Amino acid sequence: MPSFGIMTAPVHAGYDDIRRVWREADAIPEIEHAWLFDHLLPIAGDPGGPVFEG
């Protein structure tokens, strides 16, 4: 059986926003995992903008 997950980009978003998305995804049985990418700088938008380290 395939495994499905989500990737949330931790750029230009606050911790509460990321947590909200993960909690909503947790309510969907087909989504088995969630993860962040590991870039240290934003890869889109303002390069000086906020980013959470993966």
C-alpha positions as CSV (number, residue, x, y, z in Angstrom):
1,M,0.0,0.0,0.0
2,P,1.4,3.4,-0.9
3,S,2.4,5.9,1.8
4,F,1.4,9.5,1.5
5,G,2.7,12.6,3.3
6,I,3.0,16.3,3.0
7,M,6.0,18.7,2.8
8,T,5.6,22.1,4.3
9,A,8.0,24.8,3.3
10,P,9.0,26.6,6.5
11,V,9.6,30.0,4.8
12,H,7.5,33.2,5.1
13,A,5.2,31.4,7.6
14,G,5.0,31.3,11.3
15,Y,5.3,28.3,13.6
16,D,1.6,28.5,14.3
17,D,0.7,28.3,10.6
18,I,2.9,25.2,10.1
19,R,1.5,23.6,13.2
20,R,-2.1,24.3,12.0
21,V,-1.4,22.6,8.6
22,W,0.1,19.6,10.3
23,R,-2.8,19.2,12.7
24,E,-5.3,19.4,9.9
25,A,-3.3,16.8,8.0
26,D,-3.2,14.6,11.0
27,A,-7.0,14.3,10.8
28,I,-6.7,12.8,7.3
29,P,-6.0,9.0,7.7
30,E,-4.3,8.7,4.3
31,I,-1.6,11.2,5.3
32,E,1.0,9.2,7.2
33,H,3.9,11.7,7.6
34,A,4.8,15.3,7.3
35,W,8.2,16.9,7.0
36,L,10.1,20.2,6.4
37,F,12.8,20.8,3.8
38,D,16.3,21.6,5.2
39,H,17.2,24.8,3.4
40,L,18.8,27.4,5.6
41,L,17.6,30.4,3.5
42,P,14.3,31.0,1.7
43,I,14.3,29.5,-1.8
44,A,11.4,31.7,-2.9
45,G,10.4,35.3,-2.2
46,D,12.5,37.6,-0.1
47,P,15.9,35.9,0.6
48,G,16.1,37.9,3.9
49,G,12.6,36.6,5.0
50,P,11.9,34.3,7.9
51,V,12.8,30.6,7.6
52,F,12.7,27.8,10.1
53,E,15.7,25.4,9.8
54,G,14.5,21.9,8.9
